[in-house]
Amino acid sequence: MRNPTYSLLAIAVVAMARSSDKDNNPASSDVLGSPGDQRVLTGDFIIGSQAELDSLQAQMGSASTIITGDLTIEEAGDIIDLSALAGLTRVGGDLEILSNDILLSLNGLQDLTTVTGFLSIGSNANLTDIDSLANLRRIGAFLSLGFNSSLTDIDGLAGLTDVGEVGVQIFLNPVLENVDGLSGLMTISDLDLFSNPKLVSLAGLGNLTRITRWALEIRDNDALATLDGLEKFVHIERHLEISDNPVLASIDALGGLDRVGETIIISNNTSLDAGAVQRVVDSLVAGGFEGEITVQGNK
């Protein structure tokens, strides 16, 4: 039996902590003076229309701007880009860009370098790329990319070098072909790639060596034939799952893996030779693995 999903548990714990903090610190939108040309906007901002986005731009002015709390852009039916946010360099809480049906690009976020909390980009039906995030270097908690039906790549994240306490989840992006934008990451707390039916390459994970807190899960990716790109992987703190990838024929890229902490699940990959699976499992057992192993439903 599979252990509980560590990533979802971690997300829940962090979210509860953030909610408690907000209850104790009611949001405001005060504009604080700061040295030089930098402007600090305190509190949380919820944007649901171009008019509200324009109002935020008026508070930002032409200065480099930090928002200390959350910035949520959600269900805005008339926003096609985020050019009004030019000059925004840091979000001190979460940045959520969700369910904006005619949003075509993230143009306007070119100056953004840091999101201290969660970065969630989801259910934006016409968003084709996230190239405007090219200067983003750090996400403090969690990166979530899901249900973006026109997103073909995540190359705009290539400058990202740090995703903090929770990790990365990329899911249900029907035309996403690769994860090349994650090439700057060497360690990560958790990585979950699932239900991306056109995903064909993990080469963008070529510098990743360790999952430091939770799990590596690669599930239900219909076009993924190999795990090439994971050759540098040596350590998964808790859980490894490779499941329900129907054309996956090779997991040789996991040959350098020397530690999985708790559970291994390799199942229902109907093109994957059982002998290849056994070689990976035997190597981990020889290295001292004593946890739960589930291997079933492979070729």
ZADO-1210 file (C-alpha; in nm, 4 decimals, padded with zeros to 6 digits):
<atoms>
<atom x="00.0000" y="00.0000" z="00.0000" code="MET" pos="1"/>
<atom x="00.1254" y="00.3390" z="-00.0932" code="ARG" pos="2"/>
<atom x="00.2305" y="00.5783" z="00.1805" code="ASN" pos="3"/>
<atom x="00.0449" y="00.9114" z="00.2123" code="PRO" pos="4"/>
<atom x="00.1416" y="01.1708" z="-00.0481" code="THR" pos="5"/>
<atom x="00.4140" y="01.3695" z="00.1201" code="TYR" pos="6"/>
<atom x="00.3896" y="01.6720" z="-00.1070" code="SER" pos="7"/>
<atom x="00.0218" y="01.7326" z="-00.0348" code="LEU" pos="8"/>
<atom x="00.0848" y="01.6980" z="00.3383" code="LEU" pos="9"/>
<atom x="00.3647" y="01.9499" z="00.3214" code="ALA" pos="10"/>
<atom x="00.1514" y="02.1945" z="00.1238" code="ILE" pos="11"/>
<atom x="-00.1282" y="02.1671" z="00.3793" code="ALA" pos="12"/>
<atom x="00.1061" y="02.2283" z="00.6723" code="VAL" pos="13"/>
<atom x="00.2629" y="02.5338" z="00.5129" code="VAL" pos="14"/>
<atom x="-00.0746" y="02.6715" z="00.4037" code="ALA" pos="15"/>
<atom x="-00.2138" y="02.6386" z="00.7575" code="MET" pos="16"/>
<atom x="00.0834" y="02.8230" z="00.8976" code="ALA" pos="17"/>
<atom x="00.0413" y="03.1030" z="00.6448" code="ARG" pos="18"/>
<atom x="-00.3304" y="03.1298" z="00.7198" code="SER" pos="19"/>
<atom x="-00.2566" y="03.1640" z="01.0898" code="SER" pos="20"/>
<atom x="-00.0042" y="03.4380" z="01.0206" code="ASP" pos="21"/>
<atom x="-00.2578" y="03.6314" z="00.8130" code="LYS" pos="22"/>
<atom x="-00.5218" y="03.6043" z="01.0841" code="ASP" pos="23"/>
<atom x="-00.2796" y="03.7718" z="01.3206" code="ASN" pos="24"/>
<atom x="-00.1740" y="04.0343" z="01.0678" code="ASN" pos="25"/>
<atom x="-00.4754" y="04.1782" z="00.8860" code="PRO" pos="26"/>
<atom x="-00.3989" y="04.2839" z="00.5306" code="ALA" pos="27"/>
<atom x="-00.3589" y="04.6444" z="00.4322" code="SER" pos="28"/>
<atom x="-00.2489" y="04.8249" z="00.1200" code="SER" pos="29"/>
<atom x="-00.0463" y="05.1052" z="00.2701" code="ASP" pos="30"/>
<atom x="00.2269" y="05.2607" z="00.0592" code="VAL" pos="31"/>
<atom x="00.5471" y="05.2946" z="00.2564" code="LEU" pos="32"/>
<atom x="00.8352" y="05.5200" z="00.1683" code="GLY" pos="33"/>
<atom x="01.1699" y="05.3568" z="00.1124" code="SER" pos="34"/>
<atom x="01.5238" y="05.4541" z="00.0148" code="PRO" pos="35"/>
<atom x="01.5955" y="05.5560" z="-00.3408" code="GLY" pos="36"/>
<atom x="01.3324" y="05.4850" z="-00.6019" code="ASP" pos="37"/>
<atom x="01.1953" y="05.1688" z="-00.4423" code="GLN" pos="38"/>
<atom x="00.8328" y="05.1559" z="-00.3270" code="ARG" pos="39"/>
<atom x="00.6894" y="04.9110" z="-00.0718" code="VAL" pos="40"/>
<atom x="00.3200" y="04.8185" z="-00.0797" code="LEU" pos="41"/>
<atom x="00.2112" y="04.6400" z="00.2359" code="THR" pos="42"/>
<atom x="-00.0554" y="04.3735" z="00.2627" code="GLY" pos="43"/>
<atom x="-00.2403" y="04.1551" z="00.0146" code="ASP" pos="44"/>
<atom x="-00.3789" y="04.2483" z="-00.3270" code="PHE" pos="45"/>
<atom x="-00.6570" y="04.0596" z="-00.5072" code="ILE" pos="46"/>
<atom x="-00.6988" y="04.1500" z="-00.8735" code="ILE" pos="47"/>
<atom x="-01.0065" y="04.0441" z="-01.0683" code="GLY" pos="48"/>
<atom x="-01.0196" y="04.2949" z="-01.3536" code="SER" pos="49"/>
<atom x="-00.8084" y="04.5274" z="-01.5644" code="GLN" pos="50"/>
<atom x="-00.9464" y="04.8213" z="-01.3658" code="ALA" pos="51"/>
<atom x="-00.8164" y="04.6705" z="-01.0425" code="GLU" pos="52"/>
<atom x="-00.4823" y="04.6005" z="-01.2072" code="LEU" pos="53"/>
<atom x="-00.4645" y="04.9618" z="-01.3234" code="ASP" pos="54"/>
<atom x="-00.5388" y="05.0762" z="-00.9672" code="SER" pos="55"/>
<atom x="-00.2458" y="04.8730" z="-00.8408" code="LEU" pos="56"/>
<atom x="-00.0258" y="05.0209" z="-01.1132" code="GLN" pos="57"/>
<atom x="-00.1221" y="05.3681" z="-00.9916" code="ALA" pos="58"/>
<atom x="00.0016" y="05.2795" z="-00.6440" code="GLN" pos="59"/>
<atom x="00.3247" y="05.1402" z="-00.7848" code="MET" pos="60"/>
<atom x="00.3947" y="05.4387" z="-01.0037" code="GLY" pos="61"/>
<atom x="00.7164" y="05.4145" z="-01.1995" code="SER" pos="62"/>
<atom x="00.9232" y="05.2967" z="-00.9031" code="ALA" pos="63"/>
<atom x="01.0750" y="04.9580" z="-00.8425" code="SER" pos="64"/>
<atom x="00.8162" y="04.7911" z="-00.6179" code="THR" pos="65"/>
<atom x="00.7945" y="04.5279" z="-00.3460" code="ILE" pos="66"/>
<atom x="00.4582" y="04.3860" z="-00.2352" code="ILE" pos="67"/>
<atom x="00.4952" y="04.2527" z="00.1185" code="THR" pos="68"/>
<atom x="00.1938" y="04.0202" z="00.1157" code="GLY" pos="69"/>
<atom x="00.0114" y="03.8062" z="-00.1402" code="ASP" pos="70"/>
<atom x="-00.0720" y="03.9067" z="-00.4963" code="LEU" pos="71"/>
<atom x="-00.3631" y="03.7155" z="-00.6487" code="THR" pos="72"/>
<atom x="-00.4769" y="03.7648" z="-01.0081" code="ILE" pos="73"/>
<atom x="-00.7808" y="03.5448" z="-01.0522" code="GLU" pos="74"/>
<atom x="-01.0815" y="03.5109" z="-01.2821" code="GLU" pos="75"/>
<atom x="-01.0019" y="03.8366" z="-01.4574" code="ALA" pos="76"/>
<atom x="-01.1945" y="03.8156" z="-01.7822" code="GLY" pos="77"/>
<atom x="-01.0429" y="04.1265" z="-01.9414" code="ASP" pos="78"/>
<atom x="-00.6691" y="04.1007" z="-01.8644" code="ILE" pos="79"/>
<atom x="-00.4522" y="03.9926" z="-02.1585" code="ILE" pos="80"/>
<atom x="-00.1117" y="04.0635" z="-02.0041" code="ASP" pos="81"/>
<atom x="00.0425" y="04.1969" z="-01.6839" code="LEU" pos="82"/>
<atom x="00.2266" y="04.4961" z="-01.8277" code="SER" pos="83"/>
<atom x="00.0805" y="04.7123" z="-01.5495" code="ALA" pos="84"/>
<atom x="00.3113" y="04.5285" z="-01.3068" code="LEU" pos="85"/>
<atom x="00.6342" y="04.6456" z="-01.4722" code="ALA" pos="86"/>
<atom x="00.8803" y="04.7281" z="-01.1956" code="GLY" pos="87"/>
<atom x="00.7548" y="04.4655" z="-00.9506" code="LEU" pos="88"/>
<atom x="01.0667" y="04.2959" z="-00.8108" code="THR" pos="89"/>
<atom x="00.9467" y="04.0974" z="-00.5117" code="ARG" pos="90"/>
<atom x="00.6305" y="03.9421" z="-00.3695" code="VAL" pos="91"/>
<atom x="00.6686" y="03.8792" z="00.0026" code="GLY" pos="92"/>
<atom x="00.3834" y="03.6275" z="00.0198" code="GLY" pos="93"/>
<atom x="00.2210" y="03.4127" z="-00.2476" code="ASP" pos="94"/>
<atom x="00.1806" y="03.5001" z="-00.6154" code="LEU" pos="95"/>
<atom x="-00.1212" y="03.3295" z="-00.7706" code="GLU" pos="96"/>
<atom x="-00.2236" y="03.3692" z="-01.1356" code="ILE" pos="97"/>
<atom x="-00.5344" y="03.1585" z="-01.1748" code="LEU" pos="98"/>
<atom x="-00.8274" y="03.1113" z="-01.4135" code="SER" pos="99"/>
<atom x="-00.7678" y="03.4110" z="-01.6368" code="ASN" pos="100"/>
<atom x="-00.9253" y="03.2978" z="-01.9617" code="ASP" pos="101"/>
<atom x="-00.7805" y="03.5555" z="-02.2040" code="ILE" pos="102"/>
<atom x="-00.4402" y="03.6044" z="-02.0409" code="LEU" pos="103"/>
<atom x="-00.1892" y="03.5564" z="-02.3230" code="LEU" pos="104"/>
<atom x="00.1417" y="03.6300" z="-02.1501" code="SER" pos="105"/>
<atom x="00.3029" y="03.7298" z="-01.8223" code="LEU" pos="106"/>
<atom x="00.4519" y="04.0386" z="-01.9854" code="ASN" pos="107"/>
<atom x="00.5070" y="04.2856" z="-01.7018" code="GLY" pos="108"/>
<atom x="00.6802" y="04.0438" z="-01.4647" code="LEU" pos="109"/>
<atom x="01.0241" y="04.0808" z="-01.6254" code="GLN" pos="110"/>
<atom x="01.1649" y="04.2513" z="-01.3148" code="ASP" pos="111"/>
<atom x="01.0404" y="03.9918" z="-01.0681" code="LEU" pos="112"/>
<atom x="01.3278" y="03.8142" z="-00.8909" code="THR" pos="113"/>
<atom x="01.1708" y="03.6671" z="-00.5751" code="THR" pos="114"/>
<atom x="00.8436" y="03.5145" z="-00.4587" code="VAL" pos="115"/>
<atom x="00.8794" y="03.4382" z="-00.0901" code="THR" pos="116"/>
<atom x="00.5798" y="03.2049" z="-00.0678" code="GLY" pos="117"/>
<atom x="00.3941" y="03.0006" z="-00.3299" code="PHE" pos="118"/>
<atom x="00.3983" y="03.0681" z="-00.7035" code="LEU" pos="119"/>
<atom x="00.0867" y="02.9153" z="-00.8575" code="SER" pos="120"/>
<atom x="00.0040" y="02.9517" z="-01.2265" code="ILE" pos="121"/>
<atom x="-00.3041" y="02.7539" z="-01.3155" code="GLY" pos="122"/>
<atom x="-00.6093" y="02.7249" z="-01.5381" code="SER" pos="123"/>
<atom x="-00.5051" y="03.0034" z="-01.7739" code="ASN" pos="124"/>
<atom x="-00.6462" y="02.8641" z="-02.0969" code="ALA" pos="125"/>
<atom x="-00.4579" y="03.0831" z="-02.3472" code="ASN" pos="126"/>
<atom x="-00.1239" y="03.1294" z="-02.1715" code="LEU" pos="127"/>
<atom x="00.1351" y="02.9858" z="-02.4113" code="THR" pos="128"/>
<atom x="00.4594" y="03.0644" z="-02.2274" code="ASP" pos="129"/>
<atom x="00.5993" y="03.2124" z="-01.9079" code="ILE" pos="130"/>
<atom x="00.9045" y="03.3726" z="-02.0670" code="ASP" pos="131"/>
<atom x="00.8528" y="03.6975" z="-01.8755" code="SER" pos="132"/>
<atom x="00.9713" y="03.5223" z="-01.5568" code="LEU" pos="133"/>
<atom x="01.3268" y="03.5081" z="-01.6919" code="ALA" pos="134"/>
<atom x="01.4680" y="03.7068" z="-01.3983" code="ASN" pos="135"/>
<atom x="01.3000" y="03.4993" z="-01.1292" code="LEU" pos="136"/>
<atom x="01.5669" y="03.3451" z="-00.9082" code="ARG" pos="137"/>
<atom x="01.3944" y="03.2258" z="-00.5920" code="ARG" pos="138"/>
<atom x="01.0594" y="03.0811" z="-00.4819" code="ILE" pos="139"/>
<atom x="01.0492" y="03.0423" z="-00.1059" code="GLY" pos="140"/>
<atom x="00.7922" y="02.7643" z="-00.0719" code="ALA" pos="141"/>
<atom x="00.6254" y="02.6013" z="-00.3706" code="PHE" pos="142"/>
<atom x="00.5925" y="02.6153" z="-00.7488" code="LEU" pos="143"/>
<atom x="00.2670" y="02.4875" z="-00.8980" code="SER" pos="144"/>
<atom x="00.1899" y="02.4810" z="-01.2713" code="LEU" pos="145"/>
<atom x="-00.1352" y="02.3097" z="-01.3623" code="GLY" pos="146"/>
<atom x="-00.4315" y="02.3098" z="-01.5990" code="PHE" pos="147"/>
<atom x="-00.2689" y="02.5555" z="-01.8426" code="ASN" pos="148"/>
<atom x="-00.4108" y="02.4159" z="-02.1645" code="SER" pos="149"/>
<atom x="-00.1910" y="02.6143" z="-02.4083" code="SER" pos="150"/>
<atom x="00.1406" y="02.6113" z="-02.2174" code="LEU" pos="151"/>
<atom x="00.4021" y="02.4423" z="-02.4367" code="THR" pos="152"/>
<atom x="00.7161" y="02.5095" z="-02.2315" code="ASP" pos="153"/>
<atom x="00.8396" y="02.6581" z="-01.9052" code="ILE" pos="154"/>
<atom x="01.1649" y="02.7979" z="-02.0427" code="ASP" pos="155"/>
<atom x="01.1009" y="03.1268" z="-01.8628" code="GLY" pos="156"/>
<atom x="01.2040" y="02.9615" z="-01.5360" code="LEU" pos="157"/>
<atom x="01.5583" y="02.8884" z="-01.6538" code="ALA" pos="158"/>
<atom x="01.7039" y="03.1463" z="-01.4131" code="GLY" pos="159"/>
<atom x="01.5393" y="02.9825" z="-01.1123" code="LEU" pos="160"/>
<atom x="01.7966" y="02.8383" z="-00.8709" code="THR" pos="161"/>
<atom x="01.6009" y="02.7903" z="-00.5485" code="ASP" pos="162"/>
<atom x="01.2565" y="02.6497" z="-00.4689" code="VAL" pos="163"/>
<atom x="01.2203" y="02.6240" z="-00.0945" code="GLY" pos="164"/>
<atom x="01.0352" y="02.4291" z="00.1677" code="GLU" pos="165"/>
<atom x="00.7661" y="02.2423" z="-00.0316" code="VAL" pos="166"/>
<atom x="00.8857" y="02.1869" z="-00.3888" code="GLY" pos="167"/>
<atom x="00.7498" y="02.1710" z="-00.7447" code="VAL" pos="168"/>
<atom x="00.4300" y="02.0261" z="-00.8879" code="GLN" pos="169"/>
<atom x="00.3620" y="02.0289" z="-01.2637" code="ILE" pos="170"/>
<atom x="00.0391" y="01.8648" z="-01.3680" code="PHE" pos="171"/>
<atom x="-00.2394" y="01.8500" z="-01.6246" code="LEU" pos="172"/>
<atom x="-00.0763" y="02.0758" z="-01.8812" code="ASN" pos="173"/>
<atom x="-00.1971" y="01.9043" z="-02.1990" code="PRO" pos="174"/>
<atom x="00.0583" y="02.0434" z="-02.4486" code="VAL" pos="175"/>
<atom x="00.3655" y="02.0816" z="-02.2260" code="LEU" pos="176"/>
<atom x="00.6528" y="01.8956" z="-02.3924" code="GLU" pos="177"/>
<atom x="00.9497" y="01.9436" z="-02.1591" code="ASN" pos="178"/>
<atom x="01.0669" y="02.0854" z="-01.8278" code="VAL" pos="179"/>
<atom x="01.3787" y="02.2570" z="-01.9607" code="ASP" pos="180"/>
<atom x="01.3030" y="02.5616" z="-01.7470" code="GLY" pos="181"/>
<atom x="01.4051" y="02.3702" z="-01.4334" code="LEU" pos="182"/>
<atom x="01.7667" y="02.3370" z="-01.5469" code="SER" pos="183"/>
<atom x="01.8954" y="02.5745" z="-01.2789" code="GLY" pos="184"/>
<atom x="01.7845" y="02.3541" z="-00.9890" code="LEU" pos="185"/>
<atom x="02.0352" y="02.1224" z="-00.8211" code="MET" pos="186"/>
<atom x="01.8309" y="02.0209" z="-00.5166" code="THR" pos="187"/>
<atom x="01.4599" y="02.0399" z="-00.4468" code="ILE" pos="188"/>
<atom x="01.2319" y="01.9480" z="-00.1566" code="SER" pos="189"/>
<atom x="00.9772" y="01.7570" z="-00.3648" code="ASP" pos="190"/>
<atom x="00.9025" y="01.7016" z="-00.7338" code="LEU" pos="191"/>
<atom x="00.5735" y="01.5741" z="-00.8735" code="ASP" pos="192"/>
<atom x="00.5165" y="01.5489" z="-01.2504" code="LEU" pos="193"/>
<atom x="00.1820" y="01.3988" z="-01.3390" code="PHE" pos="194"/>
<atom x="-00.0773" y="01.3876" z="-01.6144" code="SER" pos="195"/>
<atom x="00.1143" y="01.5888" z="-01.8739" code="ASN" pos="196"/>
<atom x="00.0187" y="01.3855" z="-02.1826" code="PRO" pos="197"/>
<atom x="00.2649" y="01.5470" z="-02.4282" code="LYS" pos="198"/>
<atom x="00.5664" y="01.5503" z="-02.1941" code="LEU" pos="199"/>
<atom x="00.8502" y="01.3774" z="-02.3809" code="VAL" pos="200"/>
<atom x="01.1686" y="01.4992" z="-02.2128" code="SER" pos="201"/>
<atom x="01.3117" y="01.5362" z="-01.8628" code="LEU" pos="202"/>
<atom x="01.6423" y="01.6715" z="-01.9927" code="ALA" pos="203"/>
<atom x="01.5752" y="01.9939" z="-01.8039" code="GLY" pos="204"/>
<atom x="01.6319" y="01.8058" z="-01.4779" code="LEU" pos="205"/>
<atom x="01.9882" y="01.7279" z="-01.5769" code="GLY" pos="206"/>
<atom x="02.1457" y="01.9236" z="-01.2905" code="ASN" pos="207"/>
<atom x="01.9177" y="01.7874" z="-01.0204" code="LEU" pos="208"/>
<atom x="02.0885" y="01.5584" z="-00.7688" code="THR" pos="209"/>
<atom x="01.8733" y="01.5379" z="-00.4564" code="ARG" pos="210"/>
<atom x="01.5158" y="01.5393" z="-00.3291" code="ILE" pos="211"/>
<atom x="01.5803" y="01.6764" z="00.0178" code="THR" pos="212"/>
<atom x="01.2488" y="01.6388" z="00.2048" code="ARG" pos="213"/>
<atom x="00.9778" y="01.4409" z="00.0326" code="TRP" pos="214"/>
<atom x="00.9373" y="01.2572" z="-00.2960" code="ALA" pos="215"/>
<atom x="01.0047" y="01.2154" z="-00.6657" code="LEU" pos="216"/>
<atom x="00.6819" y="01.1179" z="-00.8400" code="GLU" pos="217"/>
<atom x="00.6457" y="01.0756" z="-01.2160" code="ILE" pos="218"/>
<atom x="00.2969" y="00.9549" z="-01.2951" code="ARG" pos="219"/>
<atom x="00.0544" y="00.9258" z="-01.5832" code="ASP" pos="220"/>
<atom x="00.2599" y="01.0984" z="-01.8536" code="ASN" pos="221"/>
<atom x="00.1410" y="00.9347" z="-02.1737" code="ASP" pos="222"/>
<atom x="00.4301" y="01.0273" z="-02.4071" code="ALA" pos="223"/>
<atom x="00.7291" y="00.9897" z="-02.1735" code="LEU" pos="224"/>
<atom x="00.9535" y="00.7105" z="-02.3052" code="ALA" pos="225"/>
<atom x="01.2660" y="00.7511" z="-02.0890" code="THR" pos="226"/>
<atom x="01.3847" y="00.9183" z="-01.7706" code="LEU" pos="227"/>
<atom x="01.6915" y="01.0575" z="-01.9471" code="ASP" pos="228"/>
<atom x="01.7927" y="01.3693" z="-01.7611" code="GLY" pos="229"/>
<atom x="01.7932" y="01.2082" z="-01.4167" code="LEU" pos="230"/>
<atom x="02.1428" y="01.0629" z="-01.4444" code="GLU" pos="231"/>
<atom x="02.2825" y="01.2867" z="-01.1688" code="LYS" pos="232"/>
<atom x="02.0163" y="01.1856" z="-00.9196" code="PHE" pos="233"/>
<atom x="02.1690" y="01.0227" z="-00.6112" code="VAL" pos="234"/>
<atom x="01.9290" y="01.0839" z="-00.3217" code="HIS" pos="235"/>
<atom x="01.5522" y="01.0831" z="-00.2558" code="ILE" pos="236"/>
<atom x="01.4727" y="01.1513" z="00.1056" code="GLU" pos="237"/>
<atom x="01.1505" y="00.9523" z="00.1327" code="ARG" pos="238"/>
<atom x="00.9491" y="00.8274" z="-00.1605" code="HIS" pos="239"/>
<atom x="01.0031" y="00.7271" z="-00.5242" code="LEU" pos="240"/>
<atom x="00.7085" y="00.6593" z="-00.7529" code="GLU" pos="241"/>
<atom x="00.7185" y="00.5884" z="-01.1267" code="ILE" pos="242"/>
<atom x="00.3695" y="00.4798" z="-01.2291" code="SER" pos="243"/>
<atom x="00.1186" y="00.4685" z="-01.5133" code="ASP" pos="244"/>
<atom x="00.3483" y="00.5970" z="-01.7869" code="ASN" pos="245"/>
<atom x="00.2351" y="00.3729" z="-02.0752" code="PRO" pos="246"/>
<atom x="00.5271" y="00.4212" z="-02.3198" code="VAL" pos="247"/>
<atom x="00.8053" y="00.4445" z="-02.0627" code="LEU" pos="248"/>
<atom x="01.0592" y="00.1883" z="-02.1796" code="ALA" pos="249"/>
<atom x="01.3727" y="00.2810" z="-01.9832" code="SER" pos="250"/>
<atom x="01.4574" y="00.3897" z="-01.6305" code="ILE" pos="251"/>
<atom x="01.8312" y="00.3417" z="-01.6802" code="ASP" pos="252"/>
<atom x="01.8824" y="00.7080" z="-01.5900" code="ALA" pos="253"/>
<atom x="01.8185" y="00.6105" z="-01.2269" code="LEU" pos="254"/>
<atom x="02.1284" y="00.3924" z="-01.2247" code="GLY" pos="255"/>
<atom x="02.3195" y="00.6380" z="-01.0082" code="GLY" pos="256"/>
<atom x="02.0522" y="00.6599" z="-00.7408" code="LEU" pos="257"/>
<atom x="02.1974" y="00.5363" z="-00.4124" code="ASP" pos="258"/>
<atom x="01.9314" y="00.6274" z="-00.1562" code="ARG" pos="259"/>
<atom x="01.5540" y="00.6217" z="-00.1219" code="VAL" pos="260"/>
<atom x="01.4459" y="00.6671" z="00.2369" code="GLY" pos="261"/>
<atom x="01.1105" y="00.4940" z="00.2767" code="GLU" pos="262"/>
<atom x="00.9117" y="00.3631" z="-00.0216" code="THR" pos="263"/>
<atom x="00.9601" y="00.2604" z="-00.3836" code="ILE" pos="264"/>
<atom x="00.6672" y="00.2212" z="-00.6226" code="ILE" pos="265"/>
<atom x="00.7282" y="00.1299" z="-00.9879" code="ILE" pos="266"/>
<atom x="00.3997" y="00.0147" z="-01.1313" code="SER" pos="267"/>
<atom x="00.1759" y="-00.0058" z="-01.4369" code="ASN" pos="268"/>
<atom x="00.4339" y="00.1148" z="-01.6865" code="ASN" pos="269"/>
<atom x="00.3253" y="-00.1298" z="-01.9518" code="THR" pos="270"/>
<atom x="00.6240" y="-00.0801" z="-02.1857" code="SER" pos="271"/>
<atom x="00.8856" y="-00.1052" z="-01.9114" code="LEU" pos="272"/>
<atom x="01.0818" y="-00.4285" z="-01.8906" code="ASP" pos="273"/>
<atom x="01.0526" y="-00.5923" z="-01.5511" code="ALA" pos="274"/>
<atom x="01.4214" y="-00.6814" z="-01.5581" code="GLY" pos="275"/>
<atom x="01.5228" y="-00.3177" z="-01.5890" code="ALA" pos="276"/>
<atom x="01.3042" y="-00.2340" z="-01.2912" code="VAL" pos="277"/>
<atom x="01.4569" y="-00.5127" z="-01.0873" code="GLN" pos="278"/>
<atom x="01.8088" y="-00.3899" z="-01.1565" code="ARG" pos="279"/>
<atom x="01.7260" y="-00.0488" z="-01.0108" code="VAL" pos="280"/>
<atom x="01.5538" y="-00.2032" z="-00.7088" code="VAL" pos="281"/>
<atom x="01.8361" y="-00.4531" z="-00.6473" code="ASP" pos="282"/>
<atom x="02.0930" y="-00.1746" z="-00.6575" code="SER" pos="283"/>
<atom x="01.9034" y="00.0244" z="-00.3946" code="LEU" pos="284"/>
<atom x="01.8574" y="-00.2808" z="-00.1726" code="VAL" pos="285"/>
<atom x="02.2274" y="-00.3601" z="-00.2016" code="ALA" pos="286"/>
<atom x="02.2942" y="-00.0048" z="-00.0893" code="GLY" pos="287"/>
<atom x="02.0932" y="-00.0570" z="00.2283" code="GLY" pos="288"/>
<atom x="01.7306" y="00.0213" z="00.1379" code="PHE" pos="289"/>
<atom x="01.4957" y="-00.1489" z="00.3877" code="GLU" pos="290"/>
<atom x="01.1632" y="00.0175" z="00.3162" code="GLY" pos="291"/>
<atom x="00.8490" y="-00.0862" z="00.1332" code="GLU" pos="292"/>
<atom x="00.8741" y="-00.1886" z="-00.2330" code="ILE" pos="293"/>
<atom x="00.5837" y="-00.2181" z="-00.4781" code="THR" pos="294"/>
<atom x="00.6674" y="-00.3410" z="-00.8277" code="VAL" pos="295"/>
<atom x="00.3753" y="-00.4544" z="-01.0413" code="GLN" pos="296"/>
<atom x="00.2002" y="-00.4160" z="-01.3728" code="GLY" pos="297"/>
<atom x="00.5125" y="-00.3504" z="-01.5792" code="ASN" pos="298"/>
<atom x="00.6004" y="-00.5362" z="-01.8997" code="LYS" pos="299"/>
</atoms>
